[in-house]
């Protein structure tokens, strides 16, 4: 395994690190604090002009769409290192146009979309003019098993009709969210992995009713939001079906492999930031006549955090290397391993940093509370821990058959 940065990646590492440290982190606290004041009414969530200006700067400097190998020329292993840098701030991914769910949706369109679909939707996504949401999870069923999905896609001549309620559709509240990707049951009598399809839906299509944004730990994550949306007799052309009816699972598998690497390396970055804040706080505050870092087992916490970060980083880099060399089917176990390990480790380190900050760690004065929510969410998003452990166990036991 070779994790050496390519020449092109090395240049990006230096430039992106500088951009995050010098331009994003200085405005992070103010922007995140203001977002908390937006409340639940997503219809009035504004665009932040500071973020928009930073996005234009990143775009002008070529720090844009680096997640897509066909555009950036970077391998998955190269980009994994850059994803870690974006994990230093919750604002960074969007500023570099490398945030979920848009990255997954853009990859999906790049790989499976028709030329007309790419022209209508992929191009403005790549340019950052619009945002998107992925509508899969349903409130009435255990969506951790996607074969349970019951929202329907019924062909009617040269149109398909969509019905069903979706929720936890991240990004649905963004003022620029224009595209929804709807996954539903289209071929109920086919093999269970050929029953579902994905359809592109303009958010302004009649019958699309955004019902609410769902809070996470009491916060609405403005201006992205995690929306609940009803599709009521939504009619769109058959040409909006991605790749043809019945290919939903195939497309989903292709979408989720690289995306999980991106999520997990961002978590490595978040863990690094949390450890940095933990150490700074522990050195700057005294209690009982000593710096906090010298009390109890706090030095052990620092040592364990460093070892844990190094281990999950290496595991994610191995997974990215496998995606580069053998593809998703040769990396199924590793993709699931990182999906369990990284959120767990990151959440633990972030929690320890919160503890070191005392009450302030629970407030909006630091990014730690929001980072903890992000890490905890990812134990459910893109498949819960239990499902991924099942994949790892199945792949392991096959060795003994």
PyMOL commands that set and color helices and strands:
alter all, ss='L'
color gray80, all
select helices_A, chain A and resi 7-35+42-44+49-60+69-72+76-86+92-95+102-112+115-127+146-148+192-194+238-240+248-284+292-294+298-325+328-330+332-362+368-377+385-398
alter helices_A, ss='H'
color red, helices_A
select strands_A, chain A and resi 131-135+152-156+159-170+177-185+196-202+208-213+226-237+286-287+290-291
alter strands_A, ss='S'
color yellow, strands_A
deselect
rebuild
show_as cartoon
